[in-house]
Amino acid sequence: MKCVTLALIILAADVCAQANVHEWPRFRGPKGDGAWNPPGLPKDLAGINPQQRWSVKIGGGYGGVTVSGGRVYVMDREKQPESERVLCLDEATGKTIWEHRYPVTYGSIDYGNGPRASVVIHDGRAYTLGTTGVAACLDAATGKVVWQVDLVQEHSAVIPTWGFAASPFLWEGAVLLHCGAEPKGSIIALESATGKLRWRGGSDKAGYCTPVVFDAPSGPMLIQWGPQNITGMSPKDGQEYWKFPYEITYGVSIAQPIYHEGILLVSGYWHGTRALKLGSGPEDVSLAWSDEKTLCGLMSQPLYKEGYVYLLTKAQGVICFKLSDGSIQWKDDHQLTPKDRNPQISLVWADEKNNIACGLNANGELFFAQFTPEKMEEITRHQIVGKTWAHPAFTKGAVYARSDTEIVAWDLWK
């Protein structure tokens, strides 16, 4: 009987793993950590011949692409009449299944081409956050509105310079939204089923960083990086455990932090990296090390493996460094993306076991490269879309990417 039970558990785990390779339901993938790792990855990546499956014209936006249940989700903006849209497309053909549209006024929002956040798919529902603060929950199959909330009108959220950009984060029946609600509510938690307020917490204004919950030594901890502080909070009720001062020029707190080896890593464009050590108690936090000159990330979430971090920086390109002390191992000198005042690569692990990374750079080039603590070695690259800062979505052997004018699907291998 025990053998049968064990076999069923293994079979169930295998089915779930196979389902996950066809899903990219939220910002940064199934687990939100940039792990793709599809089965059947060709050994000879240099020899792949990607084929475009479809291309569909869309409006502007920086929001990433998500994929779930054979459907592709993305947000865009139309100028006449001015509105934001949530689009659901057929994964095989690119045909529109449904769209949800609502009016907006961008006004003086800088870089105002369109929405910035990814659509999050969970339990048959699609959760969104628009540039001007419209949060919505839609039926993922039909687009029917379950609830819709204007965070500015209903919760006194304050739109930052570049608009709301943090993707919704789902945690135990709540949608966590980084919106800088006043007088207190850097993050507000809405009931995922109804849109009603569960709690509000944190005192920072709105930045651009998607909230994230880590399993800290003391238990689940919500990390919010805002324009003035890195904050540790309870995801259950918004209680503030600790606040570490880190004021950012222009308020550009963007890339999600990562947490490994008991160290919380936060990296910013103007003032570099802070590595915080989280202790056994929820209020136990201390500075492990910092680097203000070289390790200056911007929009790109770093990758981690076995004690080493791979980070795109503003001045040196991709850099490999030790998480424990920040010691630099190598720099790629902008080989993987053009040198620019706002460099960008969306990085994922394509084969983490064998150190194979994949990235979509700002020029719309998809590349595969091997990242080890000793060196970076590029394997291949292909032009798949126009200029973009948006995060692509990956499924078993395909990539879905968007620019300001189109969304595309490419089969990378058969």
HUTAFEN-V177150 format. One record per run of one state. SS is the DSSP state (@ for helix, = for strand, . for the rest). FROM is the first residue (numbers start at 1). LEN is the number of residues. If there is no record, write none. Layout:
ss;from;len
SS;FROM;LEN
SS;FROM;LEN
//
This chain:
ss;from;len
.;1;1
@;2;19
.;21;3
=;24;1
.;25;10
=;35;1
.;36;9
@;45;3
.;48;3
=;51;7
.;58;2
=;60;1
.;61;5
=;66;3
.;69;2
=;71;9
.;80;2
=;82;9
.;91;5
=;96;8
.;104;16
=;120;3
.;123;2
=;125;5
.;130;4
=;134;6
.;140;5
=;145;6
@;151;5
.;156;1
=;157;1
.;158;11
=;169;3
.;172;2
=;174;5
.;179;2
=;181;1
.;182;5
=;187;5
.;192;5
=;197;5
.;202;10
=;212;5
.;217;2
=;219;7
.;226;3
=;229;5
.;234;6
=;240;6
.;246;3
@;249;3
.;252;6
=;258;3
.;261;2
=;263;6
.;269;3
=;272;7
.;279;6
=;285;7
.;292;11
=;303;3
.;306;2
=;308;6
.;314;3
=;317;6
.;323;5
=;328;4
.;332;13
=;345;7
@;352;3
.;355;1
=;356;6
.;362;3
=;365;7
.;372;4
=;376;8
.;384;9
=;393;2
.;395;3
=;398;5
.;403;3
=;406;6
.;412;3
//
